[in-house]
Amino acid sequence: MGTLNFSFDADKLQKRSDEITKGVNRAPGRSLLYATGRIRRPEDMDKPFIAICNSYIEIVTGHVHLRELADIAKEEIRKAGGVPFEFNTIGVDDGIAMGHIGMRYSLPSRELIADAAETVINAHWFDGVLFMPNCDKITPGMLMAAARTNVPAVFVSGGPMKAGLDPNGKAITLSNMFEAVGAFKDGKISKEDFLEMEQNACPTCGSCAGMFTANSMNCLMEALGMALPFNGTALAVSAQRRELVRQAARQVVKLVKRGLKPREIMTKDAFDDIYATDMAMGGSTNTVLHGLAIAHEAGIEYTEQDINQIAERTPHIAKIAPSSHWTMEDVHNAGGMPAIMNELIEMGNGVFHPDRPSVTGKTIRENVAGCYSQNKEVIRPVAKAYSSVGGLAVLYGNIAKKGAVIKSAGVDPAIKEFVGKAVCFDSHDAAVEGIDDGTVKKGDVVVIRYEGPKGGPGMPEMLNPTSDIIGRGLDKDVALITDGRFSGATHGICIGHVSPEAASGGEIALIKDGDRIHIDLIKRTINLLVSDEELEHRRRKLPPFKPKVKQGYLARYQALVTSADTGGVMVGYDQLLKVANELK
């Protein structure tokens, strides 16, 4: 398939912004537009109005440079014939928010970002949007807004940071810093080395240097077709990142004139392909949560069963930190996402749909043509894949009737099954304490519950307990299951997103200390080795869930959020009426 045909007549271009710029009745609004200083002369009213949705925020490492990048974008938008208007969203740094009340706001911030972007875009009738995210919930929140508003849009993220160095000069990422906490508590590293790592693990601005959630999402935007090639891997501090911003800014003006909208790009095939790419690169488990939410906004029916089907036919060809020592810079130098996608395209067998449109104006096939791995250790050929199946898996069983997610790429390849004794904790903090005081031992399955979307509230990440387990050298000997979720930096036998969650009466709430749990990574099952009769007996004695928060945003989120297996989205209008009646 050749280059997509996007012919247009600029003189006949009908702009969304005409709603606020045309006609006598809009004169007061035009006066306000002149007062912004962005409209410099009357003819500017006839140009496309381009929003720059910027997530610049000074406390988030991945975003501190976005103010500068937005200025580059504004200049290019003007050169391309548009009028730029910048606005900002909020952001939460998961690494800073980890392990305390702040983490409860992380996933809920995704909905606030989507709602805020929708509000500004639709209230002001923008013709196009240049989205500038970089970290964790911010990228999916903006993608949700793009799908919801369906206004021509291009994404350009802030890029990954360089890897840090440990006291021995070895490349490290933030996940190594979290694991160092457990090692330091266990006396395995000195105070001096610990402090040196603390000051050098994150040497530049940008999203953390491994294939964690932020970089997973920024890479998958390329596969989705909403970002330019190498968006996910070009370093934040590189000249290539600035050139990507220039190209993206020019391209959004072209898309407005050509009329290509996000929902024409975000098709069912596109979601198949982001998960195929995800499986190939062993991305974060959070991509399951976010991809489902974005598909929901795009009006695409997509489930965890669809994801498992993709995993069954997609080889795992790249292991990136935390699953190896390779960092995002290594992936970029090896050919980036174009090389990974091209491997899947040339594999054939329908595992990838390359003749889809993208924001470049070309098909995905054209975007990645001629891109091959430059380092076959970093990006392996399909013939030498780590595994014939993908790096993520959804497990089902009597503990997780609606599914649970594991990053199988982050599990030692020798581990196919695990049977262990349950050690139950009803909160993240209690689990950390139990790991630190020696309650958790080899052969145990740590169960952390009442930390799901509703129970948390906010489905906090469990990076502290998983890092403690790894830092103490127990990653092959202890499993962990939770209705919460994990950081992209988590690896080991860690199973999250258990659905239904404990707060909704899910079976994870019925597990008792000492129960045996069987995990089978080949059959993709997770089961509590307790009879159905005993589980029903326990259910009759299960006390009702008591919400942890009674006021503010988290209280509203807690009342309206859906299960992890549906992406943890907020309920729709019909469901909202049902919830309201239940609350009476």
C-alpha positions as CSV (number, residue, x, y, z in Angstrom):
1,M,0.0,0.0,0.0
2,G,1.4,3.4,-1.0
3,T,1.3,6.8,0.7
4,L,-2.1,7.7,1.9
5,N,-4.0,10.3,-0.1
6,F,-4.7,13.5,1.9
7,S,-5.5,16.0,-0.8
8,F,-7.3,19.2,0.3
9,D,-8.3,22.7,-0.8
10,A,-7.0,25.2,1.8
11,D,-9.5,27.8,0.6
12,K,-12.4,25.6,1.4
13,L,-11.1,24.5,4.8
14,Q,-13.8,24.4,7.4
15,K,-12.2,25.0,10.8
16,R,-13.6,24.2,14.2
17,S,-12.3,27.5,15.4
18,D,-14.7,29.3,13.1
19,E,-17.2,28.8,15.9
20,I,-15.3,31.4,18.0
21,T,-13.8,33.6,15.3
22,K,-16.6,34.2,12.7
23,G,-19.6,36.5,12.6
24,V,-20.7,39.7,14.3
25,N,-21.8,37.9,17.5
26,R,-18.3,36.6,18.1
27,A,-16.8,40.1,18.2
28,P,-16.4,40.1,22.1
29,G,-14.6,36.8,21.9
30,R,-12.3,38.2,19.2
31,S,-11.5,41.1,21.5
32,L,-10.4,38.6,24.1
33,L,-8.3,36.7,21.6
34,Y,-6.5,39.9,20.6
35,A,-5.8,40.5,24.3
36,T,-3.9,37.2,24.6
37,G,-1.2,38.5,22.3
38,R,-1.3,35.3,20.3
39,I,-3.5,36.9,17.6
40,R,-1.3,39.6,16.1
41,R,-3.4,40.7,13.1
42,P,-6.9,40.1,11.7
43,E,-5.8,37.5,9.2
44,D,-4.6,35.3,12.1
45,M,-8.3,34.7,12.8
46,D,-8.4,32.7,9.6
47,K,-5.5,30.4,10.5
48,P,-5.9,27.0,12.3
49,F,-5.9,27.4,16.1
50,I,-3.5,24.8,17.5
51,A,-3.5,23.8,21.2
52,I,-0.3,22.7,22.8
53,C,-1.3,20.4,25.6
54,N,1.8,20.6,27.7
55,S,2.4,18.6,30.9
56,Y,5.3,20.8,32.1
57,I,5.6,20.6,35.8
58,E,8.7,21.4,37.8
59,I,8.5,18.5,40.3
60,V,8.4,15.8,37.7
61,T,11.8,14.9,36.2
62,G,10.4,13.7,33.0
63,H,8.7,17.1,32.4
64,V,11.0,19.8,33.6
65,H,12.3,20.4,30.0
66,L,8.9,20.6,28.3
67,R,8.6,24.3,28.8
68,E,11.6,24.8,26.5
69,L,10.2,22.2,24.0
70,A,6.9,24.0,23.9
71,D,8.5,27.2,22.8
72,I,10.2,25.3,19.9
73,A,6.8,23.9,19.0
74,K,5.2,27.3,19.0
75,E,7.7,28.7,16.6
76,E,7.2,25.8,14.2
77,I,3.4,26.0,14.3
78,R,3.5,29.7,13.3
79,K,5.9,28.9,10.5
80,A,3.5,26.2,9.3
81,G,0.6,28.6,9.2
82,G,-1.1,28.0,12.5
83,V,-1.6,30.0,15.7
84,P,-0.3,28.2,18.8
85,F,-2.0,28.4,22.3
86,E,-0.3,26.5,25.1
87,F,-2.1,25.1,28.1
88,N,-1.0,22.8,30.9
89,T,-2.2,19.7,32.6
90,I,-1.3,18.4,36.1
91,G,1.1,15.5,36.6
92,V,2.2,13.1,39.3
93,D,5.7,11.7,39.5
94,D,5.2,8.0,40.5
95,G,8.7,7.6,41.8
96,I,8.2,10.5,44.2
97,A,4.7,9.5,45.1
98,M,5.6,5.9,45.8
99,G,4.9,4.3,49.1
100,H,2.6,6.9,50.7
101,I,-0.8,8.7,50.1
102,G,0.6,10.3,47.0
103,M,0.5,7.1,45.1
104,R,-3.3,6.9,45.6
105,Y,-3.6,10.0,43.3
106,S,-1.4,8.6,40.5
107,L,-3.9,6.5,38.5
108,P,-6.8,8.8,39.3
109,S,-4.7,11.7,37.9
110,R,-5.2,10.0,34.5
111,E,-8.9,10.8,34.5
112,L,-8.3,14.4,35.6
113,I,-5.8,14.9,32.8
114,A,-8.2,13.5,30.2
115,D,-11.1,15.6,31.6
116,A,-9.0,18.8,31.7
117,A,-7.7,18.4,28.2
118,E,-11.2,17.6,26.9
119,T,-12.5,20.7,28.6
120,V,-9.9,23.1,27.2
121,I,-10.0,21.6,23.7
122,N,-13.8,21.6,23.3
123,A,-14.5,24.8,25.2
124,H,-12.2,26.8,22.8
125,W,-12.9,24.9,19.6
126,F,-9.3,24.2,18.7
127,D,-8.6,22.9,15.2
128,G,-5.7,20.7,16.2
129,V,-3.7,19.6,19.3
130,L,0.0,18.9,19.8
131,F,0.1,16.8,22.9
132,M,3.3,16.9,24.9
133,P,3.3,14.2,27.7
134,N,6.1,12.0,29.0
135,C,5.4,10.1,32.2
136,D,3.2,7.3,33.5
137,K,-0.5,8.4,33.7
138,I,0.0,11.6,31.7
139,T,0.6,9.9,28.3
140,P,-2.5,7.7,28.6
141,G,-4.6,10.5,30.0
142,M,-3.8,12.6,26.9
143,L,-4.4,9.7,24.6
144,M,-7.8,9.3,26.2
145,A,-8.5,13.0,25.6
146,A,-7.4,12.7,22.0
147,A,-9.7,9.8,21.4
148,R,-12.6,11.4,23.2
149,T,-12.4,14.8,21.5
150,N,-11.4,13.3,18.1
151,V,-9.6,16.5,17.0
152,P,-6.6,16.2,14.7
153,A,-3.7,15.5,17.0
154,V,0.0,14.6,17.1
155,F,1.9,13.4,20.1
156,V,5.5,14.1,20.9
157,S,6.8,13.0,24.3
158,G,9.7,14.5,26.3
159,G,11.9,11.4,25.8
160,P,13.8,9.1,28.2
161,M,16.7,10.1,30.4
162,K,20.2,8.8,30.2
163,A,21.1,5.8,32.4
164,G,22.9,6.5,35.7
165,L,26.0,4.9,37.0
166,D,26.5,2.9,40.2
167,P,29.7,3.1,42.3
168,N,31.4,0.6,40.0
169,G,30.6,2.5,36.8
170,K,27.8,0.1,35.8
171,A,24.7,1.5,34.1
172,I,21.7,1.7,36.4
173,T,18.1,3.0,36.3
174,L,15.6,4.1,39.0
175,S,14.5,0.5,39.5
176,N,18.0,-0.3,40.8
177,M,17.6,2.5,43.3
178,F,14.4,1.1,44.6
179,E,16.0,-2.4,44.9
180,A,19.0,-0.8,46.6
181,V,16.7,0.2,49.4
182,G,16.0,-3.5,50.2
183,A,19.7,-4.3,49.9
184,F,20.7,-1.5,52.2
185,K,18.1,-2.5,54.8
186,D,19.5,-6.0,54.6
187,G,23.1,-4.8,55.0
188,K,24.2,-5.8,51.5
189,I,25.5,-2.4,50.4
190,S,27.3,0.3,52.4
191,K,25.8,3.7,53.3
192,E,28.4,5.4,51.1
193,D,27.5,3.4,48.0
194,F,23.8,3.8,48.8
195,L,24.1,7.6,48.9
196,E,26.3,7.6,45.8
197,M,23.6,5.7,43.9
198,E,20.9,8.0,45.2
199,Q,22.7,11.0,43.7
200,N,23.6,9.4,40.3
201,A,20.7,7.0,39.4
202,C,18.9,9.7,37.5
203,P,21.5,11.9,35.8
204,T,19.3,14.0,33.4
205,C,15.8,15.1,32.8
206,G,13.5,12.7,31.0
207,S,11.4,9.6,31.7
208,C,13.2,6.9,33.7
209,A,15.8,5.1,31.6
210,G,14.2,1.6,31.4
211,M,11.2,0.1,29.8
212,F,9.0,1.2,32.6
213,T,5.4,2.6,32.2
214,A,6.3,6.0,30.8
215,N,8.7,4.7,28.1
216,S,6.4,1.7,27.4
217,M,3.5,4.1,26.6
218,N,5.7,6.6,24.6
219,C,7.0,3.7,22.5
220,L,3.5,2.3,22.0
221,M,2.3,5.7,20.6
222,E,4.5,4.9,17.6
223,A,2.8,1.6,17.1
224,L,-0.6,3.2,17.6
225,G,0.3,5.7,14.9
226,M,-0.1,8.8,17.0
227,A,3.5,9.7,17.2
228,L,6.5,10.1,14.8
229,P,9.2,7.3,14.5
230,F,11.7,7.3,17.4
231,N,9.4,9.2,19.7
232,G,9.7,6.6,22.3
233,T,13.5,6.2,22.4
234,A,15.3,9.5,21.4
235,L,16.9,10.8,24.5
236,A,15.3,13.9,26.3
237,V,18.6,15.8,26.1
238,S,19.3,15.0,22.4
239,A,19.2,17.2,19.4
240,Q,17.0,14.5,17.8
241,R,14.3,15.1,20.4
242,R,14.2,18.8,19.5
243,E,13.9,17.9,15.9
244,L,11.1,15.5,16.7
245,V,9.2,18.4,18.3
246,R,9.7,20.6,15.3
247,Q,8.5,17.9,12.9
248,A,5.5,17.1,15.2
249,A,4.5,20.8,15.4
250,R,4.6,21.1,11.6
251,Q,2.7,17.9,11.1
252,V,-0.3,18.8,13.3
253,V,-1.0,21.8,11.1
254,K,-0.9,19.5,8.1
255,L,-3.3,17.1,9.8
256,V,-5.8,19.9,10.4
257,K,-5.8,20.7,6.7
258,R,-6.0,17.0,5.7
259,G,-8.7,16.2,8.2
260,L,-7.2,13.0,9.7
261,K,-8.6,12.4,13.1
262,P,-7.5,10.2,16.0
263,R,-10.4,7.7,15.7
264,E,-9.3,7.0,12.1
265,I,-6.0,6.0,13.5
266,M,-7.1,4.3,16.7
267,T,-8.8,1.2,15.1
268,K,-9.1,-2.3,16.4
269,D,-6.1,-3.3,14.3
270,A,-4.1,-0.5,15.9
271,F,-4.9,-1.8,19.4
272,D,-3.9,-5.3,18.3
273,D,-0.6,-3.8,17.1
274,I,0.2,-1.9,20.2
275,Y,-0.2,-5.0,22.2
276,A,1.9,-7.0,19.7
277,T,4.6,-4.4,20.0
278,D,4.2,-4.5,23.8
279,M,4.6,-8.3,23.9
280,A,7.7,-8.1,21.7
281,M,9.4,-5.5,23.9
282,G,8.2,-6.8,27.3
283,G,6.6,-3.5,28.4
284,S,5.0,-2.5,31.7
285,T,1.9,-4.3,33.0
286,N,0.3,-0.8,33.2
287,T,0.0,-0.8,29.5
288,V,-2.8,-3.3,29.8
289,L,-4.7,-0.9,32.1
290,H,-4.1,2.1,29.9
291,G,-4.6,0.5,26.5
292,L,-8.1,-0.8,27.6
293,A,-9.0,2.7,28.8
294,I,-7.8,4.4,25.6
295,A,-9.7,1.8,23.5
296,H,-12.8,2.6,25.6
297,E,-12.6,6.3,24.8
298,A,-12.1,5.5,21.1
299,G,-15.2,3.4,21.1
300,I,-13.3,0.1,20.5
301,E,-14.4,-3.0,22.3
302,Y,-11.2,-4.5,23.7
303,T,-10.7,-7.0,26.5
304,E,-7.9,-8.8,28.3
305,Q,-8.8,-12.0,26.4
306,D,-7.9,-10.1,23.2
307,I,-4.5,-9.3,24.8
308,N,-3.8,-12.9,25.7
309,Q,-4.6,-13.9,22.1
310,I,-2.0,-11.4,20.8
311,A,0.5,-12.8,23.4
312,E,0.1,-16.3,22.1
313,R,1.3,-15.4,18.6
314,T,3.9,-12.7,19.3
315,P,7.5,-13.5,20.0
316,H,9.4,-11.7,22.8
317,I,12.4,-10.2,21.1
318,A,13.7,-7.4,23.4
319,K,14.5,-7.5,27.1
320,I,15.1,-4.0,28.4
321,A,15.6,-2.8,32.0
322,P,14.3,-3.9,34.5
323,S,14.4,-7.3,32.8
324,S,18.0,-6.8,31.7
325,H,20.8,-4.2,31.8
326,W,19.9,-2.7,28.4
327,T,18.4,0.8,28.7
328,M,16.3,3.0,26.4
329,E,19.4,4.6,24.9
330,D,20.6,1.1,24.0
331,V,17.2,0.4,22.3
332,H,17.4,3.7,20.4
333,N,20.9,2.9,19.2
334,A,19.8,-0.5,18.1
335,G,17.1,0.9,15.9
336,G,14.3,1.9,18.3
337,M,10.7,0.9,17.8
338,P,10.8,1.0,14.0
339,A,13.3,-1.9,14.1
340,I,11.1,-3.9,16.6
341,M,7.9,-3.3,14.5
342,N,9.7,-4.2,11.3
343,E,10.7,-7.5,12.8
344,L,7.0,-8.2,13.5
345,I,5.9,-7.0,10.0
346,E,8.5,-9.2,8.2
347,M,7.5,-12.2,10.4
348,G,4.1,-12.2,8.6
349,N,1.4,-14.5,10.0
350,G,-0.9,-11.5,10.5
351,V,0.7,-10.6,13.8
352,F,1.0,-7.0,12.7
353,H,-1.2,-4.7,10.5
354,P,1.2,-2.4,8.9
355,D,-1.0,-0.7,6.3
356,R,-2.7,1.5,8.8
357,P,-2.7,5.3,8.7
358,S,-0.5,7.3,11.0
359,V,0.0,11.0,11.9
360,T,3.0,11.1,9.5
361,G,0.6,10.9,6.6
362,K,2.2,7.6,5.7
363,T,1.3,4.0,6.7
364,I,3.1,2.3,9.5
365,R,4.8,0.1,7.0
366,E,6.3,3.1,5.3
367,N,7.3,4.7,8.6
368,V,9.5,1.7,9.5
369,A,10.7,0.6,6.0
370,G,14.3,-0.2,6.0
371,C,14.7,-0.2,9.8
372,Y,16.5,-3.2,11.1
373,S,18.2,-4.1,14.4
374,Q,21.7,-2.6,14.7
375,N,22.4,-4.7,17.8
376,K,21.0,-8.2,17.7
377,E,21.5,-8.6,21.5
378,V,19.3,-5.6,22.3
379,I,16.7,-6.3,19.6
380,R,16.8,-9.9,18.6
381,P,15.6,-11.4,15.3
382,V,12.4,-13.4,15.6
383,A,14.4,-16.6,14.9
384,K,16.3,-16.0,18.1
385,A,13.5,-14.6,20.3
386,Y,13.7,-15.0,24.1
387,S,10.3,-16.7,23.8
388,S,7.8,-17.6,21.1
389,V,5.1,-15.9,23.2
390,G,4.8,-12.3,24.4
391,G,6.4,-10.7,27.5
392,L,3.0,-10.0,29.2
393,A,0.3,-12.5,30.2
394,V,-3.2,-12.4,31.7
395,L,-3.8,-15.2,34.2
396,Y,-7.2,-16.6,35.1
397,G,-8.4,-18.9,38.0
398,N,-10.5,-19.0,41.1
399,I,-8.5,-16.0,42.6
400,A,-8.8,-13.9,39.4
401,K,-12.1,-14.8,37.6
402,K,-11.8,-11.6,35.5
403,G,-8.1,-11.8,35.1
404,A,-4.7,-10.8,36.6
405,V,-1.6,-9.5,34.8
406,I,2.0,-10.5,35.0
407,K,5.1,-9.2,33.2
408,S,6.3,-12.7,32.2
409,A,9.4,-11.1,30.5
410,G,10.5,-10.1,34.0
411,V,10.3,-13.6,35.5
412,D,13.4,-15.9,35.6
413,P,13.0,-18.2,32.5
414,A,13.5,-21.3,34.7
415,I,10.3,-20.6,36.6
416,K,7.3,-22.1,34.9
417,E,5.2,-22.8,38.0
418,F,5.2,-21.6,41.6
419,V,3.3,-23.1,44.5
420,G,3.5,-21.3,47.8
421,K,1.9,-20.5,51.2
422,A,-0.2,-17.3,51.4
423,V,0.9,-14.5,53.7
424,C,-1.9,-11.9,53.6
425,F,-1.8,-8.2,54.1
426,D,-4.7,-5.8,53.8
427,S,-2.5,-2.8,52.7
428,H,0.7,-1.9,51.0
429,D,2.3,-0.5,54.2
430,A,1.5,-3.7,56.2
431,A,3.2,-5.7,53.4
432,V,6.4,-3.6,53.5
433,E,6.5,-4.1,57.3
434,G,6.0,-7.8,56.9
435,I,8.8,-8.1,54.4
436,D,11.2,-6.0,56.5
437,D,10.6,-7.8,59.8
438,G,11.1,-11.3,58.3
439,T,7.4,-12.4,58.3
440,V,7.8,-13.2,54.6
441,K,10.1,-16.2,53.9
442,K,11.2,-18.3,51.0
443,G,8.3,-20.3,49.5
444,D,5.7,-17.7,50.4
445,V,3.1,-15.9,48.2
446,V,2.6,-12.4,49.5
447,V,-1.0,-11.3,49.1
448,I,-1.7,-7.6,49.1
449,R,-5.4,-6.7,48.9
450,Y,-7.8,-3.8,49.3
451,E,-5.5,-1.8,47.0
452,G,-7.5,-2.0,43.8
453,P,-9.1,1.0,42.0
454,K,-11.9,1.2,44.5
455,G,-10.2,-0.3,47.5
456,G,-6.9,1.6,47.4
457,P,-8.5,3.9,46.4
458,G,-6.5,4.6,43.2
459,M,-4.9,1.2,42.7
460,P,-1.4,2.2,44.0
461,E,1.8,0.7,42.7
462,M,3.5,-1.9,44.8
463,L,7.1,-1.1,43.8
464,N,8.3,-0.8,47.4
465,P,7.3,-4.4,48.5
466,T,8.5,-5.9,45.2
467,S,11.8,-4.0,45.3
468,D,12.3,-5.1,48.9
469,I,11.8,-8.7,47.9
470,I,14.3,-8.4,45.1
471,G,16.8,-6.4,47.2
472,R,16.8,-9.2,49.8
473,G,17.5,-11.8,47.1
474,L,14.1,-13.5,47.2
475,D,12.9,-12.7,43.7
476,K,13.0,-16.4,42.7
477,D,11.7,-17.7,46.0
478,V,8.7,-15.4,46.8
479,A,5.7,-14.6,44.6
480,L,3.4,-11.6,45.1
481,I,-0.2,-11.1,44.1
482,T,-2.3,-8.0,44.5
483,D,-5.4,-6.2,43.3
484,G,-3.2,-3.2,43.1
485,R,-0.7,-2.6,40.3
486,F,3.0,-2.5,39.7
487,S,5.5,0.1,38.5
488,G,7.0,-0.7,35.1
489,A,10.2,-1.1,37.1
490,T,8.8,-4.2,38.8
491,H,10.1,-7.6,37.9
492,G,9.9,-11.1,39.4
493,I,6.9,-13.4,40.1
494,C,4.6,-10.4,40.6
495,I,0.9,-10.6,39.6
496,G,-1.3,-7.6,39.7
497,H,-4.6,-6.2,38.6
498,V,-6.4,-9.2,40.3
499,S,-10.0,-8.8,39.4
500,P,-12.6,-8.7,40.9
501,E,-10.7,-6.7,43.6
502,A,-11.2,-7.3,47.3
503,A,-13.2,-4.2,47.8
504,S,-15.8,-5.5,45.3
505,G,-16.0,-8.9,47.0
506,G,-13.4,-10.6,44.8
507,E,-12.0,-13.9,45.8
508,I,-8.6,-12.4,46.7
509,A,-10.5,-11.2,49.9
510,L,-11.2,-14.8,50.9
511,I,-7.6,-16.0,51.0
512,K,-6.2,-16.8,54.5
513,D,-2.7,-17.1,55.8
514,G,-1.3,-20.6,55.1
515,D,-3.5,-21.3,52.1
516,R,-1.6,-22.7,49.2
517,I,-1.6,-20.9,45.9
518,H,-0.7,-22.4,42.5
519,I,0.7,-20.1,39.7
520,D,1.2,-21.7,36.3
521,L,2.8,-19.4,33.7
522,I,2.5,-21.8,30.9
523,K,-1.2,-22.5,31.3
524,R,-1.7,-18.9,32.5
525,T,-3.6,-19.8,35.6
526,I,-3.7,-18.7,39.2
527,N,-5.6,-20.8,41.7
528,L,-6.2,-21.0,45.4
529,L,-6.0,-24.6,46.4
530,V,-9.1,-24.4,48.6
531,S,-12.5,-26.1,47.8
532,D,-15.4,-24.1,46.4
533,E,-17.4,-25.1,49.5
534,E,-14.8,-23.6,51.8
535,L,-14.7,-20.4,49.8
536,E,-18.4,-20.0,49.9
537,H,-18.3,-20.5,53.7
538,R,-15.7,-17.7,54.0
539,R,-17.7,-15.4,51.7
540,R,-20.7,-15.6,54.1
541,K,-18.5,-14.3,56.9
542,L,-16.7,-11.6,54.8
543,P,-17.4,-8.2,56.3
544,P,-18.6,-5.4,53.9
545,F,-15.9,-3.1,52.5
546,K,-15.6,0.2,54.3
547,P,-14.4,3.1,52.0
548,K,-11.2,4.6,53.2
549,V,-11.9,8.1,52.0
550,K,-15.0,10.1,52.5
551,Q,-14.3,13.5,50.9
552,G,-12.4,15.1,48.1
553,Y,-11.5,13.8,44.6
554,L,-10.4,10.3,45.9
555,A,-13.9,9.8,47.4
556,R,-15.6,10.6,44.1
557,Y,-13.1,8.5,42.2
558,Q,-13.7,5.6,44.7
559,A,-17.4,5.7,44.1
560,L,-17.2,5.9,40.3
561,V,-14.2,3.9,39.2
562,T,-14.6,0.5,37.4
563,S,-12.6,-2.7,37.7
564,A,-9.0,-3.1,36.5
565,D,-10.1,-5.6,33.8
566,T,-12.0,-2.8,32.1
567,G,-9.1,-0.3,32.3
568,G,-10.2,1.3,35.6
569,V,-12.2,3.9,33.7
570,M,-15.0,6.0,35.3
571,V,-18.6,4.8,35.0
572,G,-20.7,6.2,32.1
573,Y,-24.0,8.0,32.4
574,D,-26.2,5.0,32.7
575,Q,-24.0,3.4,35.3
576,L,-23.7,6.8,37.1
577,L,-27.5,6.8,37.6
578,K,-27.2,3.3,39.1
579,V,-24.4,4.3,41.5
580,A,-26.4,7.4,42.5
581,N,-29.4,5.3,43.4
582,E,-27.3,2.9,45.4
583,L,-25.8,5.8,47.4
584,K,-29.3,7.1,48.4
